[in-house]
Amino acid sequence: MATLLRVDPPNELVFNGPFTEVTEKAIHLFNVSEKDVCFKVKTTAPRKYCVRPNNGIIEVGKQQDVLVLLQPFEYDPQDKNRHKFMVQCMELTPEEKASYENNTEALFKEIERNSPDRILDTKLRCSFAVPPQNGSGTEKSSGGAANLPELQRLETEVSQLRQELSKSKEENARLSQTNASLQSQISQKPELGSSSNGQKSKSPLATILLIFIALCFGAAIGIWTAPIVAGDL
């Protein structure tokens, strides 16, 4: 193959996912021989790929880009490196070019039957680059631009939480002051009660003392007045 066509990429076709839509990859063919070259592209999974063009003629010193279209599919890790492509080529005589210029497919079939040794080939394996789960790789490669709306939303929520926390602190301080005032009032009530009770306790005592003094006084009067009354009688 090296004497006829140079194939780029030379060994592998890498398809980048996700594979929810058509994925494109190009094969570049360069004619490095001294004659016109006929080529044909085959694949082991023809239902999954479209190849444009899949055959043709490349003149001396020219190149041909072959577009490979991978159809949307659900990725299966078991398919990794299972699909393959093969690029076949052979030199053309002037007579063959004149006869099969517009139908190289038929030319290849004839050569495969009669002179298969003329056909050279190179094989390319296919691999699938699956993006990281949860979009972590995408976020890093985009520099966080995709997360900008999400970051703005989080900043707004944090600001609101800070305001609510500040209001809660103020309310807590106000409640603490109210609690301290109530505790002060409660602590003063027993003193007032004890003083009033003392005053009330003094009133009966004073009454008793007055009665006792009156009795004593009355007794004293009786002692002094008793002889005088007896003498009169």
C-alpha positions in Angstrom: 0.0 0.0 0.0 2.9 2.4 0.8 3.9 2.3 -2.9 0.5 3.4 -4.1 -1.5 5.2 -1.4 -0.7 7.0 1.8 -3.6 6.6 4.2 -4.3 9.1 7.0 -5.0 8.1 9.7 -2.9 5.1 9.1 -4.2 2.7 11.8 -7.3 3.8 13.6 -10.5 5.8 13.2 -11.5 7.5 16.5 -15.2 8.5 16.8 -16.1 11.0 19.6 -19.4 10.5 21.5 -22.0 10.9 22.6 -23.4 8.9 19.7 -27.0 10.3 19.7 -26.5 11.9 16.3 -24.4 11.3 13.1 -20.6 11.4 13.9 -18.2 12.2 11.1 -14.6 11.1 10.5 -12.5 11.6 7.4 -9.9 9.2 5.7 -7.4 11.1 3.6 -5.9 9.1 0.7 -2.8 10.4 -1.1 -1.6 8.9 -4.4 2.2 8.5 -4.0 2.7 6.3 -7.1 3.6 7.2 -10.6 0.3 5.9 -12.0 -3.4 6.5 -11.5 -4.8 4.5 -8.6 -8.2 3.0 -8.1 -9.5 2.6 -4.5 -12.3 1.0 -2.7 -13.4 1.3 1.0 -15.0 -1.6 2.9 -16.3 -2.0 6.5 -17.3 -4.9 8.7 -20.4 -3.0 9.9 -22.0 -1.6 6.7 -25.3 -0.9 8.5 -23.7 1.4 11.0 -21.6 3.5 8.5 -22.0 5.5 5.4 -18.9 6.0 3.2 -18.7 8.8 0.6 -17.3 8.1 -1.8 -16.6 4.4 -1.2 -14.7 3.9 -4.5 -13.1 6.0 -7.2 -9.9 6.9 -9.0 -7.0 9.1 -7.7 -4.8 10.6 -10.3 -1.0 10.9 -9.9 0.0 13.3 -7.2 -3.7 14.0 -6.1 -5.6 13.1 -3.0 -9.1 12.0 -2.1 -11.0 12.7 1.1 -13.4 9.9 2.1 -16.1 10.9 4.6 -17.1 8.2 7.1 -20.5 8.8 8.8 -21.3 6.8 11.9 -25.0 6.5 12.4 -26.6 7.2 15.8 -26.6 4.2 18.1 -26.6 3.2 21.7 -23.0 2.7 22.7 -22.0 -0.8 23.9 -18.5 -1.2 25.4 -18.3 -4.6 23.7 -18.2 -2.8 20.3 -14.9 -1.2 21.2 -12.4 -2.0 18.5 -14.8 -4.5 16.9 -15.6 -2.5 13.8 -12.9 -2.3 11.1 -12.4 -0.6 7.7 -10.3 -1.7 4.8 -8.9 0.5 2.1 -8.1 -1.4 -1.1 -6.2 0.0 -4.1 -4.5 -1.0 -7.3 -2.8 0.7 -10.2 -4.8 1.5 -13.4 -3.8 1.0 -16.9 -4.9 3.7 -19.4 -7.3 1.1 -20.9 -8.9 0.3 -17.6 -9.3 3.9 -16.7 -11.0 4.6 -20.1 -13.3 1.6 -19.7 -14.1 1.8 -15.9 -13.7 5.5 -15.0 -17.3 5.7 -14.0 -17.7 2.2 -12.7 -14.7 1.3 -10.6 -16.9 -1.1 -8.5 -17.2 -3.4 -11.5 -13.5 -3.1 -12.1 -12.7 -4.3 -8.6 -15.0 -7.3 -9.0 -13.3 -8.3 -12.2 -9.8 -7.9 -10.8 -10.8 -9.9 -7.6 -11.9 -12.8 -9.8 -9.0 -12.7 -12.3 -6.0 -11.0 -10.7 -6.5 -10.6 -6.9 -2.7 -10.2 -6.4 -2.9 -6.7 -8.0 -5.0 -5.5 -5.1 -3.3 -4.0 -2.0 -5.0 -3.1 1.2 -4.6 -1.5 4.6 -6.9 -2.0 7.6 -8.1 0.6 10.1 -9.8 -0.3 13.4 -12.5 1.8 14.9 -12.6 3.1 18.5 -15.1 5.1 20.4 -14.2 7.9 22.7 -17.0 8.1 25.3 -17.3 11.3 27.2 -17.1 11.1 31.1 -20.3 10.5 33.0 -22.2 13.3 34.7 -20.6 15.8 32.2 -17.5 16.3 34.5 -15.2 16.3 31.5 -17.3 18.8 29.6 -17.4 21.2 32.6 -13.6 21.2 32.9 -13.0 21.7 29.2 -15.4 24.6 29.0 -13.7 26.4 31.9 -16.9 26.3 33.9 -18.8 28.5 31.4 -21.6 26.0 31.2 -22.0 26.2 35.0 -22.2 30.0 35.1 -26.1 30.2 35.5 -25.9 27.5 38.2 -23.2 29.4 40.1 -25.2 32.7 39.9 -28.2 30.8 41.3 -26.1 29.4 44.2 -24.7 32.8 45.0 -28.2 34.3 45.2 -29.3 31.5 47.6 -26.2 32.1 49.8 -26.9 35.8 49.9 -30.5 35.1 51.0 -29.4 32.7 53.7 -27.0 35.3 55.0 -29.8 37.8 55.3 -32.0 35.4 57.1 -29.2 34.5 59.5 -28.7 38.1 60.3 -32.4 38.6 61.0 -32.3 35.5 63.2 -29.4 36.9 65.2 -31.2 40.2 65.7 -34.3 38.4 66.9 -32.3 36.3 69.2 -30.6 39.3 70.8 -34.0 41.0 71.3 -35.4 37.9 72.9 -32.3 37.7 75.2 -32.9 41.3 76.4 -36.6 40.6 77.0 -35.7 37.4 79.0 -33.1 39.3 81.1 -35.7 42.0 81.9 -38.3 39.4 83.0 -35.7 37.6 85.2 -34.9 40.9 86.8 -38.6 41.6 87.6 -39.0 38.1 89.0 -36.0 38.4 91.3 -37.4 41.7 92.7 -40.9 40.3 93.6 -39.8 38.2 96.6 -38.2 41.2 98.2 -41.4 43.2 97.9 -43.4 40.3 99.3 -41.2 39.9 102.3 -41.3 43.6 103.2 -45.0 43.7 103.0 -45.3 40.5 105.1 -43.1 42.1 107.7 -45.4 45.1 107.9 -48.4 42.8 108.2 -46.7 40.8 110.9 -46.0 43.9 112.9 -49.6 45.0 113.1 -50.9 42.0 115.1 -47.9 42.2 117.4 -48.6 45.9 118.1 -52.2 45.0 118.9 -51.2 42.4 121.3 -48.8 44.7 123.0 -51.5 47.4 123.3 -53.9 44.8 124.8 -51.2 43.6 127.3 -50.4 47.2 128.3 -54.1 47.9 128.7 -54.6 44.9 130.9 -51.6 45.8 133.0 -52.9 49.3 133.4 -56.3 48.0 134.3 -54.9 45.7 136.9 -52.9 48.5 138.3 -55.9 50.7 138.7 -57.8 47.9 140.3 -55.1 47.3 142.9 -55.0 50.9 143.8 -58.7 51.5 143.9 -59.8 48.4 145.8 -58.9 49.6 149.4 -60.6 52.9 148.9 -63.9 51.3 147.9 -63.8 48.8 150.8 -63.2 51.6 153.3 -66.2 53.5 152.1 -68.4 50.5 152.7 
